Amino acid sequence: MGRPGGWWGSKSTPDKVETYTRWSFHSFALVEFMAAGSPVIGRFGHLGPRLAAPLLLVIAVHCALCAVTASRALDWARGQREQPLPLLWALGVVSAVVTVTAVAAAEHGLAGRDVTEAVTGILILVPPFGAGIVALGVRSRLRVFGWVVGFAVGTGLVSLSFGMSAPNAPLFAVVMLVSSGIMAFTSVISVWLLNTVYELDEARETRTRLAVAEERLRFGRDLHDVMGRNLAVIALKSELAVQLAQRERPEAVAQMVEVQRLAHEAQREVREVVRGYREADLGSELAGAKSVLEAAGIDCTVTGSPTGLPAQVQSALGWVVREAVTNVLRHGDAQRCAVGIRALKGQTSLKGQTVRTVLTVENDGVPENGGPGRGAGLVGLRERLAEIGGTLRAGPTGDGRFLLTAEVPLPSAAGSGTFPSEESAAPAVSTASTASRTNVSEVTP
């Protein structure tokens, strides 16, 4: 929060929508007071303190009650507290009383025209705002509709009973029906939108957890397939060796040698399974990153191809892509992400021209003073890259973007093959895109 916007930028998308919704309804109270109180304040001298002060007090009480009820009703809509029934009934009663008082003052006020003009804002604003706030705390749409219709009909009957002319009373009731309906519809849509945003965010988190669980199941299945047969054979041969040893048969030694061989083979196969699980394939990670980000509503562009890179380099950079995509999903509110991989030729030495593989991941939606630049995941990536002489840089660029750059040196032979350099990027990417069918194109991020 050191810079303006830091507090807002640090919020997630659902939190932003909830904050916007809450402050929108809180601002309704201020709008109501200014709009309904302005005519009273403008005619304060004509009305006198005895009449103007009570009118302003009534408006202020109604506005404060609307703000408190809106806050409690939104808490209830989010499941954070019980339904605020006392506040809802209190707001409905106060709205009705204020409306009846305003109608009586307009029709039988001692000050005549000044009173009528002063209470006009109350008649137009207090009933719709009251109906709209009450709709926040009612889950049944039928009840909301009944509340709006009942309030409009009641307003028309009260106006008629206080002497309003027959043509004007129904017209006033229709105006109350339309304005109250609009406010109630706004409340219902706002609550629905807020809940939908939270449900989508929870669905995305659930999808991520399911992907992790599926990967664990795959690893468990592969480990079972590898170990199940070998352990069964080892158990049988060990039992056979025990029986032969009890009979003092020399074949027991041969069976135990076979058990030893199977144990070493099982150990080797387990290492291969774990190695395959822990090594990330760069091509698969690039395609997976594009798929996952686009599924999350983030426009992702992948450029370059890993063709021709050594397996060790592909594994290390694959982990970089995996961690970077995870950070994009967890931090900030990204709309676009660009992943690029290319080869840069460096200085020429006695051993030949040096070549560096450069992987960049850039996304927007990050506050200028924020970003996952020191997380444990990035520390692990730096250690992994350091084992092969690589480096990793990550941090905000100062324009609302976050840039992660990984560089790994390559032997000159690796850089002269099919892996694209900056001078021949476009043709190489076109060939790699056709071969891998991952829909990549060479655009510098």
Helices and strands as residue ranges (DSSP letters): H 6-9, H 13-42, H 44-47, H 49-77, H 85-108, H 113-136, H 141-161, H 168-246, H 251-278, H 282-295, E 299-303, H 311-330, E 336-349, E 352-363, H 376-386, E 391-396, E 402-410, H 412-415, G 422-424, H 425-436
